Amino acid sequence: MVLRILGSNSAGNCYILENDTESLLIECGVRIDAILKGLRYNLKKLRGCLISHEHGDHCKAVKDVMAKGISVFATTGTYKGMGIDSSHHRASVIQPGTQFHVGNFRVIPFDVKHDAQQPVGFLINHPETGTVLFVTDTYYVKETFRGLNNIIVECNYSQEILDAKLEAGATPEFLRNRIFKSHMNLATCKDLLLANDLSKVNNIVLIHLSDSNSNAKQFQQEITATTGKKVYVAEAGLTIDFNKQPF
């Protein structure tokens, strides 16, 4: 199994888990042509699309995805926020805490803290990947998770960088407050990782870094030092081996 990253910032977020026989789309916040190219135009393998919440950088292409015959999995609140009738034949309504299947992927959504109507993170299990934690667009996660093998987690900004820009007048206070209550900073990301058993984790992928309030090299170095794990910073075009057992 591999993880393909099609986008991971405020311009658009989209990820693909894929092996030789099936694939899963996580978020569809980039243009449909980029998604089709990322899937190598093979929709027969695609089992469905998970959407965490209704903001455009995570669901931009949702109507195009559904028009291509791809089933979408999202909460009632997310469908409402996207302006999509949840009774649509390609819309599957999911509930936090309730497991569902997408091909051989077993998924459990869970509540997160973001300025959206009903946002969720995902715990995804597949025989090849093991258990994958996917967390984006939240300032906090209250749950801990057992048996993790791979982690995809938001590390959006540094509090120090944000505060310095506020003091310098480069970032307005209302924007600073919105970021503070909607995205995960470096320190909280570290706390989340350390709150979980990382003994069987192979990869940690840092996603959704802020264009102006982050430092990719610093974040990668600090998370590596904190966890002792292989850490990647997500960027479009990156492909990562994403298996339960490392090679």
PyMOL commands that set and color helices and strands:
alter all, ss='L'
color gray80, all
select helices_A, chain A and resi 32-38+56-59+62-67+76-82+159-168+173-180+186-194+216-227
alter helices_A, ss='H'
color red, helices_A
select strands_A, chain A and resi 2-9+12-18+23-26+46-50+72-74+91-93+100-102+105-111+120-126+130-135+148-154+203-207+230-233+239-241
alter strands_A, ss='S'
color yellow, strands_A
deselect
rebuild
show_as cartoon
